[in-house]
Amino acid sequence: METDEHWDGFAGEGPRSRPLDVRWIHGSPSAKHNTDPDIQVHRYDEHTFILRQNMAINYEAPFLFLLFGRARAVLIDTGATASAEFFPLRRTVDELVAHWLARHPRDGYHLLVLHTHPHGDHIAGDDQFSDRAATTVVGADLATAWAYFGFDEDSDAVTEVDLGGRVLECLATPGHHEAAVTFYDRWTGFLLTGDTVYPGRLYIQDWAAFARTIDRLIDFSDRRPVTHVLGCHIEMTRQPGVDYPIRTTYQPDEPPLQMTTRHLHDIRAAITEMGDHPVRRAFRDFVLCPNA
C-alpha cells in the first residue's frame, strides 16, 4: 500500500482505467433475509471510493462518490435517507477519512460535500454533516449550486474544484433537473453524470435542455480520456430494454453500473429518432422518460 513517501501527488500522463467488476449489493427477497451492509464501500483505488446505499433502507439505492485530494476530500451526494441510525453515512465517511489520513498524515484536512442535483435521494443525508468540523456542505438548489460553481454568470463554463493536486471539472448539465451538475475527475477519468446518464430510467424534465446536455457531454468527452461513465442508480436488468419496476427492492440481475462514452452517442441517437414528440421508450441499456 502506498504512503506519502511514494505518493506522486496525482501526477502522471493521464488516468489509468481500472476494472469495475463489482457485485453491488442489490437487495434481498425479503427484509428478514437482508444481510447486506447499510452502505457498501468499494475501494476503486487508494484515493477513490464508491458507495452504494442498501435497498432495504431505500429502494432508490443511490451511489455516492468519495474522492481524496492532498488538501481535502469531496463527497458527491449524500443518499436517500436522513437518519444516521438507519443510514450511517457520516460514520462511514469519517472512518474512511480517518483511515486515509492514517496513511497520508496532514493537518487541517477538509471535507467538501457537493451534489449532482437536488432531488431527495441525493441530498437526504446532508444534515449528518451540518455539525462536522472542517466541512463545507454546498446546497444543491439552483441558486446555491450555480453561485458556487460560477454557472450563474456563465452556464456554459467548465469550472474546476481543486482538492489539492486532484482537479474536478464541473459542467452545468440541465435536462433531468435544472440544477444538474456533471463532474469529471482527471485522476480516475470518471465522468460522474448523476441521474442524467445511468443504466435505468432517464427522467427528463426538459427535453430540449437534455438534448443539449447530451451533445455537450459528447463534445466534452471527445476532448478528455474517460474511463467510466458513472451515474447514481441501476434500474435496468441484464435483459436488453427491460428495467425493474419502480420501487423494486430486490434486483438480482443488475447490469454493471459503469457505462461508456458510446452510451452517450446511443442516447443522442435515441433523441434524434424520437424527434420533437418524445414519449417513454425503452432502448437496450436505458429508458427515456420525457416530461417526468
C-alpha positions, 0 to 999 in steps of 0.5 A: 500500500502506498504512503506519502513517501511514494505518493506522486501527488496525482501526477502522471500522463493521464488516468489509468482505467481500472476494472469495475467488476463489482457485485453491488449489493442489490437487495434481498427477497425479503427484509428478514433475509437482508444481510447486506451492509447499510452502505457498501464501500468499494475501494476503486483505488487508494484515493477513490471510493464508491458507495452504494446505499442498501435497498432495504433502507431505500429502494432508490439505492443511490451511489455516492462518490468519495474522492481524496485530494492532498488538501481535502476530500469531496463527497458527491451526494449524500443518499436517500435517507436522513437518519444516521441510525438507519443510514450511517453515512457520516460514520462511514465517511469519517472512518474512511477519512480517518483511515486515509489520513492514517496513511497520508498524515496532514493537518487541517484536512477538509471535507467538501460535500457537493451534489449532482442535483437536488432531488431527495435521494441525493441530498437526504443525508446532508444534515449528518454533516451540518455539525462536522468540523472542517466541512463545507456542505454546498446546497444543491438548489439552483441558486446555491449550486450555480453561485458556487460553481460560477454557472450563474454568470456563465452556464456554459463554463467548465469550472474546476474544484481543486482538492489539492493536486486532484482537479474536478471539472464541473459542467452545468448539465440541465435536462433531468433537473435544472440544477444538474451538475456533471463532474469529471475527475482527471485522476480516475477519468470518471465522468460522474453524470448523476441521474442524467446518464445511468443504466435505468430510467432517464427522467427528463424534465426538459427535453430540449435542455437534455438534448443539449446536455447530451451533445455537450457531454459528447463534445466534452468527452471527445476532448478528455480520456474517460474511463467510466461513465458513472451515474447514481442508480441501476434500474435496468436488468441484464435483459436488453430494454427491460428495467425493474419496476419502480420501487423494486427492492430486490434486483438480482440481475443488475447490469454493471453500473459503469457505462461508456462514452458510446452510451452517450452517442446511443442516447443522442441517437435515441433523441434524434429518432424520437424527434420533437414528440418524445414519449417513454421508450425503452432502448437496450441499456436505458429508458427515456422518460420525457416530461417526468 
